[in-house]
Amino acid sequence: MKRIAIIGGGISGLSAAFALEQKRATGVPLEYTLFESSSRLGGVLLTERMDGCLIEAGPDSFLTEKPWAIDLCRQIGLADQLIGSNDAQRKTYILVQGKLVVIPDGLMFMVPTKVLPTIFSRLFSLRTKLLMAREWFHVASKAASDETVASFVERHYGPEIVDRLVDPLLSGIYGGAASELSVRAVLPRFAEMEANHGSLGRAMLSARDKTRQPPHDPPRPLFTSLKDGMQQLVDAVVARLSPAALRINTPVLEIRRGQADWFVSADAQSDTFDGVIVAVPTRAAAPLLRSCSPALRAELGGIHYSSSVTVTLGYDHNVRSSLPPAFGFLVPRSEAKRVLAATFVHNKFPYRARDDRALIRCFLGGTRDEEILQSSDEEILRIVREELRQIIGVGAEPLFTRVFKWKRAMAQYNVGHLERLERIERMRQELPGLALAGNGYRGIGVPDCVRSGTDAASQLLITLGLTPA
Ligand SMILES: Cc1cc2nc3c(=O)[nH]c(=O)nc-3n(C[C@H](O)[C@H](O)[C@H](O)COP(=O)(O)OP(=O)(O)OC[C@H]3O[C@@H](n4cnc5c(N)ncnc54)[C@H](O)[C@@H]3O)c2cc1C
């Protein structure tokens, strides 16, 4: 019987546990123990209900095009609980000089694929529109080394797109800045497009032609979620795990390597295992592995994390009818606001709000506003309400509010991240029986984390000789 420890009960660790549980159920001789420091499983996935509305504390959905979370949902019996975003209302606004301007139709992240909406858009100056036209003739080239997203995008479309579009989009996903994030790690598809085609516009159109769906297939929604929220995913995974294997309120203090085994130090729950899956943020993994490999500790500790705050406010039907039929808005740094983005939740997904309620979720923090975490909930609410009044004219008293603070939860894939991952992988290979999972490596989104947990479990099963390579 092989014994495996999983450290961390977020979606990465739970996915690893589920993969091991599936193997165990088919008779593979293994047992696993999952250690979670907090009093609940799920990590940043957390859903609450209030006044007939559903409030997401962390992620509200995942990208449909990345299949791993949807596959997991199907395997755990949630296929009929999956819901798609209301893409008919998929309009997003950007705050430009105090006014909301809609992102023009046909813009794929930052690449314009439709001429007329781009020409008539108020989002871009004439100079940027001319740069967009010139981009069509960009020649194929492969940058010798990694660069920031900001410098990559500037080379193609100039600085305005970085400020008005790319930076706000990235701060909504990573809480990070385009001037620090690595293009190869964060936008690998775009870096590849440049290498192969030169122009991102031409590359996008050629990719679209190749992947065009058959006309009778309904278009897939951009985002997928669950009827009862992201917590439903956590609860369904946990329900399929062996209860005796789950140790909440059990922080792991250190992981030490023995002759042929691993010692997991967790006070009264300390134990010895044949393999360990470390599925905590890399900043938490680093000190745990201090005695195994000081070099690995340094590399893991070198990956930065940003903090964020989500604030949900519920309003009555008057506010609901006053809001535009859109998913929400993004705020560029140049607008000097603390709110980075807001979602009109009642528009984005069904099953989220009563018909007579508006649900607005704001996102604050990120690498440039870590201080927000020091503010009290009251102060954060004061800031959010004042900025909502300025931006969308909502000055009404909310019916309810909820503030969630996430300290250093979002990994930042800064320039050089992929090279760092190669070094980490070499060091890990020198420690057989150790597997790493989580949002610090190859994708911060929920589907990427599901994949990282599943892959870590598969890797360990091979190392321990439980499945063929
Ligand atoms: C506010 C916010 C919004 C987001 N929105 C989206 C979104 O809409 N779509 C999307 O796809 N992604 C989104 N993400 C990203 C995504 O949710 C996360 O990257 C992912 O859920 C991380 O999962 P994880 O299991 O790797 O880490 P976590 O969820 O951080 O879990 C790690 C777990 O390890 C535990 N732990 C830490 N140290 C120890 C220790 N020493 N011993 C034992 N346990 C320990 C922690 O308590 C925690 O439970 C969002 C993230 C945040 C913070």
The ligand as an SDF file (V2000), in Angstrom:
LIG
                    3D

 53 58  0  0  0  0  0  0  0  0999 V2000
  -10.6920   37.0900   -5.9280 C   0  0  0  0  0  0  0  0  0  0  0  0
  -10.3240   36.0540   -6.9490 C   0  0  0  0  0  0  0  0  0  0  0  0
  -11.0700   35.9340   -8.1080 C   0  0  0  0  0  0  0  0  0  0  0  0
  -10.7540   34.9580   -9.0570 C   0  0  0  0  0  0  0  0  0  0  0  0
  -11.5310   34.8270  -10.1610 N   0  0  0  0  0  0  0  0  0  0  0  0
  -11.3220   33.7960  -11.0090 C   0  0  0  0  0  0  0  0  0  0  0  0
  -12.2780   33.5060  -12.0300 C   0  0  0  0  0  0  0  0  0  0  0  0
  -13.3060   34.1680  -12.1490 O   0  0  0  0  0  0  0  0  0  0  0  0
  -12.0210   32.4470  -12.8570 N   0  0  0  0  0  0  0  0  0  0  0  0
  -10.9160   31.6500  -12.7100 C   0  0  0  0  0  0  0  0  0  0  0  0
  -10.7490   30.6900  -13.4760 O   0  0  0  0  0  0  0  0  0  0  0  0
  -10.0090   31.8940  -11.7220 N   0  0  0  0  0  0  0  0  0  0  0  0
  -10.2010   32.9240  -10.8680 C   0  0  0  0  0  0  0  0  0  0  0  0
   -9.3230   33.1390   -9.8330 N   0  0  0  0  0  0  0  0  0  0  0  0
   -8.1230   32.2990   -9.7210 C   0  0  0  0  0  0  0  0  0  0  0  0
   -8.4120   30.9110   -9.1340 C   0  0  0  0  0  0  0  0  0  0  0  0
   -9.5830   30.9430   -8.3760 O   0  0  0  0  0  0  0  0  0  0  0  0
   -7.2650   30.4430   -8.2510 C   0  0  0  0  0  0  0  0  0  0  0  0
   -6.0290   30.5730   -8.9290 O   0  0  0  0  0  0  0  0  0  0  0  0
   -7.4370   28.9850   -7.8320 C   0  0  0  0  0  0  0  0  0  0  0  0
   -8.7000   28.7570   -7.2670 O   0  0  0  0  0  0  0  0  0  0  0  0
   -6.3210   28.6170   -6.8500 C   0  0  0  0  0  0  0  0  0  0  0  0
   -6.5400   27.3300   -6.3580 O   0  0  0  0  0  0  0  0  0  0  0  0
   -5.3950   26.5970   -5.5210 P   0  0  0  0  0  0  0  0  0  0  0  0
   -5.9660   25.3480   -4.9800 O   0  0  0  0  0  0  0  0  0  0  0  0
   -4.1710   26.4710   -6.3470 O   0  0  0  0  0  0  0  0  0  0  0  0
   -5.0180   27.6150   -4.3670 O   0  0  0  0  0  0  0  0  0  0  0  0
   -5.9080   28.1510   -3.0670 P   0  0  0  0  0  0  0  0  0  0  0  0
   -7.3030   28.2530   -3.4700 O   0  0  0  0  0  0  0  0  0  0  0  0
   -5.1430   29.3200   -2.6280 O   0  0  0  0  0  0  0  0  0  0  0  0
   -5.7610   26.9300   -2.0850 O   0  0  0  0  0  0  0  0  0  0  0  0
   -4.5830   26.6430   -1.3820 C   0  0  0  0  0  0  0  0  0  0  0  0
   -4.9880   26.0180   -0.0490 C   0  0  0  0  0  0  0  0  0  0  0  0
   -3.8090   25.6420    0.6570 O   0  0  0  0  0  0  0  0  0  0  0  0
   -4.0090   25.9000    2.0340 C   0  0  0  0  0  0  0  0  0  0  0  0
   -2.6870   25.9900    2.6750 N   0  0  0  0  0  0  0  0  0  0  0  0
   -1.7710   26.9870    2.5470 C   0  0  0  0  0  0  0  0  0  0  0  0
   -0.6840   26.6980    3.2940 N   0  0  0  0  0  0  0  0  0  0  0  0
   -0.9160   25.5060    3.8880 C   0  0  0  0  0  0  0  0  0  0  0  0
   -0.1650   24.6800    4.7830 C   0  0  0  0  0  0  0  0  0  0  0  0
    1.0550   25.0370    5.2250 N   0  0  0  0  0  0  0  0  0  0  0  0
   -0.7160   23.5110    5.2160 N   0  0  0  0  0  0  0  0  0  0  0  0
   -1.9460   23.1210    4.7870 C   0  0  0  0  0  0  0  0  0  0  0  0
   -2.7090   23.8840    3.9480 N   0  0  0  0  0  0  0  0  0  0  0  0
   -2.1940   25.0460    3.5050 C   0  0  0  0  0  0  0  0  0  0  0  0
   -4.8090   27.1840    2.0480 C   0  0  0  0  0  0  0  0  0  0  0  0
   -5.4870   27.3500    3.2720 O   0  0  0  0  0  0  0  0  0  0  0  0
   -5.7510   26.9690    0.8580 C   0  0  0  0  0  0  0  0  0  0  0  0
   -6.9690   26.3750    1.2500 O   0  0  0  0  0  0  0  0  0  0  0  0
   -9.6270   34.1070   -8.8490 C   0  0  0  0  0  0  0  0  0  0  0  0
   -8.8520   34.2270   -7.6920 C   0  0  0  0  0  0  0  0  0  0  0  0
   -9.2010   35.1760   -6.7380 C   0  0  0  0  0  0  0  0  0  0  0  0
   -8.3860   35.2840   -5.4650 C   0  0  0  0  0  0  0  0  0  0  0  0
  1  2  1  0
  2  3  1  0
  2 52  2  0
  3  4  2  0
  4  5  1  0
  4 50  1  0
  5  6  2  0
  6  7  1  0
  6 13  1  0
  7  8  2  0
  7  9  1  0
  9 10  1  0
 10 11  2  0
 10 12  1  0
 12 13  2  0
 13 14  1  0
 14 15  1  0
 14 50  1  0
 15 16  1  0
 16 17  1  0
 16 18  1  0
 18 19  1  0
 18 20  1  0
 20 21  1  0
 20 22  1  0
 22 23  1  0
 23 24  1  0
 24 25  2  0
 24 26  1  0
 24 27  1  0
 27 28  1  0
 28 29  2  0
 28 30  1  0
 28 31  1  0
 31 32  1  0
 32 33  1  0
 33 34  1  0
 33 48  1  0
 34 35  1  0
 35 36  1  0
 35 46  1  0
 36 37  1  0
 36 45  1  0
 37 38  2  0
 38 39  1  0
 39 40  1  0
 39 45  2  0
 40 41  1  0
 40 42  2  0
 42 43  1  0
 43 44  2  0
 44 45  1  0
 46 47  1  0
 46 48  1  0
 48 49  1  0
 50 51  2  0
 51 52  1  0
 52 53  1  0
M  END
$$$$
